[in-house]
């Protein structure tokens, strides 16, 4: 997890969006990552299971129900993330 923590710290990432597989991998490192980076929230997208997740991680659906706004109809459309879907963090020197 060291390279990921390093990238998140240097990019000043505040929100991390995870699929269940990546959430499981980060379970042990989540609390440390909150201390070492600017991360304010980790959201897990999982429409099929609601397995227990690490403290500091929240399911997207759970947070969505806390949100109330005129834009709610946009946010309630189904989300589908599969294990074979790509995710990318592009880390550059900024130069």
C-alpha positions as CSV (number, residue, x, y, z in Angstrom):
1,X,0.0,0.0,0.0
2,X,3.0,2.3,0.3
3,X,2.9,3.4,-3.4
4,X,-0.8,4.1,-3.2
5,X,-0.5,6.1,0.0
6,X,2.4,8.0,-1.5
7,X,0.4,8.9,-4.6
8,X,-2.7,9.9,-2.6
9,X,-0.6,12.1,-0.3
10,X,1.1,13.9,-3.2
11,X,-2.1,14.4,-5.2
12,X,-3.9,15.7,-2.1
13,X,-6.8,13.3,-2.9
14,X,-9.8,14.0,-0.7
15,X,-12.2,11.4,-1.9
16,X,-11.4,7.8,-2.8
17,X,-14.0,5.8,-4.7
18,X,-13.5,2.0,-4.5
19,X,-15.0,-1.2,-5.7
20,X,-15.5,-3.9,-3.1
21,X,-12.2,-5.7,-4.1
22,X,-10.1,-2.6,-3.6
23,X,-12.0,-1.7,-0.4
24,X,-11.1,-5.1,1.0
25,X,-7.4,-4.6,0.1
26,X,-7.4,-1.2,1.9
27,X,-9.1,-2.4,5.0
28,X,-6.0,-2.6,7.1
29,X,-4.4,0.6,5.7
30,X,-7.5,2.8,5.7
31,X,-7.1,4.5,9.1
32,X,-3.4,5.1,8.5
33,X,-4.2,6.6,5.1
34,X,-6.6,9.1,6.7
35,X,-3.7,10.2,9.0
36,X,-1.0,10.4,6.3
37,X,-3.0,11.9,3.5
38,X,-5.7,14.6,2.9
39,X,-8.4,11.9,2.4
40,X,-11.7,12.9,3.9
41,X,-13.9,10.0,2.6
42,X,-13.7,6.6,1.1
43,X,-16.9,5.5,-0.8
44,X,-17.4,1.8,-1.7
45,X,-19.7,1.1,-4.7
46,X,-21.3,-2.3,-4.1
47,X,-24.8,-3.0,-5.3
48,X,-24.9,-6.7,-4.4
49,X,-23.4,-7.1,-0.9
50,X,-23.1,-5.0,2.1
51,X,-20.2,-6.7,3.8
52,X,-18.7,-5.0,6.8
53,X,-16.1,-2.5,5.7
54,X,-13.4,-0.7,7.5
55,X,-14.1,2.2,9.8
56,X,-13.8,5.3,7.7
57,X,-15.2,3.7,4.6
58,X,-18.9,4.1,3.7
59,X,-21.1,2.6,1.1
60,X,-22.2,5.0,-1.6
61,X,-25.8,4.0,-1.2
62,X,-25.6,4.8,2.5
63,X,-24.2,8.3,1.8
64,X,-26.6,8.9,-1.0
65,X,-29.6,8.5,1.4
66,X,-28.0,11.2,3.6
67,X,-27.9,13.6,0.7
68,X,-31.0,15.7,-0.1
69,X,-31.1,18.1,-3.0
70,X,-33.1,18.8,-6.1
71,X,-30.5,16.8,-8.0
72,X,-31.4,13.5,-6.2
73,X,-33.0,12.0,-9.4
74,X,-29.7,12.2,-11.1
75,X,-27.8,10.5,-8.3
76,X,-30.3,7.6,-7.9
77,X,-29.7,6.1,-11.3
78,X,-28.2,2.5,-11.0
79,X,-24.4,2.2,-11.0
80,X,-22.7,-0.9,-12.3
81,X,-19.0,-1.7,-11.5
82,X,-17.6,-5.0,-12.4
83,X,-14.2,-6.5,-11.3
84,X,-12.9,-6.3,-14.8
85,X,-13.7,-2.6,-15.2
86,X,-10.6,-0.4,-15.3
87,X,-9.8,2.3,-12.7
88,X,-7.0,4.8,-13.1
89,X,-5.0,7.0,-10.9
90,X,-2.7,9.2,-13.1
91,X,0.2,10.4,-11.1
92,X,2.4,13.0,-12.7
93,X,5.1,15.3,-11.4
94,X,2.9,18.3,-12.3
95,X,5.8,19.8,-14.3
